[in-house]
Amino acid sequence: VQLQASGGGLVQAGGSLRLSCAASERTFSNYVMGWFRQAPGKEREFVAAIRWSGGSTYYADSVKGRFTISRDNAKKTVYLQMNSLKPEDTAVYYCVRYPPIRDSYWGQGTQVTVSS
């Protein structure tokens, strides 16, 4: 599956951004999808995931209550709405087919920078 993420940018602390990830795979709706992020000098970390039906979502404790993952299977797109952003949210954000056990399950990243 090819994954194309977009929507990153520069935002002030307390602001919002919405990331989008478009998938090329026609069987997209069968997959659990998710987002990871990697801050400078740190390991990649899990951010959020959503089951194919959209009924079950999972979040890292660090973003719970601020970020919302959603999906539109008809558009083969997964979203990450990020509110109340903090400087520590600064990272490259990756869309993945979850779990990302293969390199091909990772999309290219999109940079999110939160200024204080």
Beta strands, then each sheet from edge to edge (+ up, - down):
strand 1: 3-6
strand 2: 9-12
strand 3: 17-23
strand 4: 32-38
strand 5: 45-50
strand 6: 57-59
strand 7: 67-72
strand 8: 77-82
strand 9: 91-98
strand 10: 110-115
sheet 1: 1+ 3- 8+ 7-
sheet 2: 2+ 10+ 9- 4+ 5- 6+
end
